Amino acid sequence: MRVGLMAASFALAIACLATPAAAIDSTADLRDACAAEDEATRNLCYGYILGAGQLYAQLRRAEAISEIACADPVPTLEAIRVSVVEWMDLHPEHASEDAIDGLMRAAAALWPCE
């Protein structure tokens, strides 16, 4: 039993090392995650963008919100990541805003609805 407990503790320690110690609260946090070199942190960025995109799509389907961005065709996740980082670098005045607000500002500017 002691060996099993040690093995479980070791596995948990390894998992914690592989998980990015990051939270995405602000636009600056999102920018940093999306610009990160390490795969785990970058995956946090991808997950945030995907989750926000799915929420946006569902809110639009329910007609609960107006259109914010109108990309046609929808860019790849990687293209969105790169474009959002570039936009955030050009607009540091939004760094302290909630991440979702910064992401939606960037999307509206990058893929405007006409």
N, C-alpha and C positions, 0 to 999 in steps of 0.2 A: 504494500500500500504506500509505503514511504517513497519507493521508486516512482510509482504512478503519480504521486503528488509532485515530486520533483520534476518529472517529465512534463506535467501539465503547466507547472510554473514556468519552466523553460520555454515551452511553446507560446505561452502568453507573453513572455518578455520579448520573444522574437517577433510576434505579431505586433506588439506595440512599437517596436523599432521600425517596422515596415509601414506603419500607418503614419501619415503626415500629422504632425502636431499643429494643426491649423484649423481655424474656424473662419468661415466666411460671413462676416457681419457687415463690413463696409465695402464701398466700391474699391478702396485701396486694397482690401483683403482679396477681393475677387481678382483684381488686376494682378496681384502678386501670385496668386494660385495659377492663374492662366499663363503667366510669364515664366513660371518655374521650370527649371531644367529637369527635376526629378519626376519620374513617371507617376508616383503615388500622389504627389501634390497636383500635378497636371490633371490627373483623373478626377480629383476633387472639383476642379474647374469644369471639366466636361459634365460631371454629374449635376453641378449647379445650373449650367446652361440648359441641359436636357430637362431638368425638373422645372425650371422657369418657363421653358418653351412649352412643355406639356400643360402647365397651369394656364399659360396664356391661351393656348389653343382651346382648352375646355371652357374658359371664361368667354372667349369669342363665340364658341358654338352655342353657349347658353345666352348669348347676347347680353351678358352682364357688363361688358366693357366695350369701348370703341376700339377700332384698329389703332395699333401703336406703330407697328412696322409691317411692311408689305414687300418682302423679298420674293421675287419670282424669276427663276426658280429658287427654292430654299437652298441657301448655301450649305456646304458640308459643315460638320461640327468643327473641324480644324479651321476652316475659313472664318467661321464665326469667332472662334477663339482668337485668331490672329488679328482680325479686324477690331474686335472689342479692346484688346490690349492697346493697339495703335490709337484708337479713339480715346481711351482712358489716359494714355500718355499725353495726348494733346489737350486734355481737359482736367487737369489736376484739381481745379476748383470744386469738383464733385467727389473728391476722394473720401470725404467724411460722411457722405450720404449712405443710406442703406444700400447694400449690394444690389438688391432687386431694382431700386430706383436708378442706380448707375447703369445697370445692364439694359433697362428699358430706354433710358436716355440715349445710350449708345445705339441700340437697335433702331430707334426712331430716326436718329441722325444718319445712320449708315444705310438704312433701307426705308426711306420715307414713303408714306402713302400719298399718292398724288390725286 
